[in-house]
Amino acid sequence: MSPGRQALSTLVHPAPRQQAGRIWGKLRFPTRLGVTAAVAGLVGVTVMIAAVIVANSGTRPAVPVPSPAKASPGASTAIERANAVPSISQQGQQGQGHTSSPPPRLPVQLVLTAVDHQNCPATATACVDLARHITWLQAQGAVTFGPVQMEPGKPGGGHETPRGTFQVAWKAGPTYQSNIYHEAMPWATFFAAGGIAFHGGSLTAWSHGCVHLTNANAHYYNEHLPIGAQVVVF
């Protein structure tokens, strides 16, 4: 074939390889688009399935629950002591030899007045003011101890503390108990008939006629009131 005829044949009938390349290029572009769309769809379906599973499972974010506070041993002990009911032995130490509690009254004024000195003569060693609920010790009219608070028997209740001038008859130690009421009378200093004495007892409950003092003051009276010492109760 002449060169001119061959060139014309090429223009009119392209080579099969060129035609195949053009056809493949046209087909490849849509195929890529299809694969991309398929992948995107698969991802979307996967996300939707995961969302449905989470919604149906009822899963909620975990909320930390604080553990209950633990009280320290000291605080626990403090609470137990505050709520505890006094035992019989404790009640006995605070209220031996008493009847009912006296009505609320103003705090005891531990100051002596001219009336107190008039009612308790200089010859007395121990003085007791029933109206003011105070007592003191003195020597030749000069106060040597007190005044301190005391609790007498209830007036008009059958256990009144007797008024008058008495003398210390005998004394007992810290473990003495009444043979009438079978209650503790620590450091009892007896001065009147019927077992009337100064002794440790309650300062918030009437006595059976004795003069209640704190245990410390009862101990002091017991040591500083000799047998035969004069006691004036007014």
Order of alpha helices (4+ residues) and beta strands (2+ residues): alpha-alpha-alpha-alpha-alpha-beta-beta-beta-beta-beta-beta-beta-beta-alpha-beta
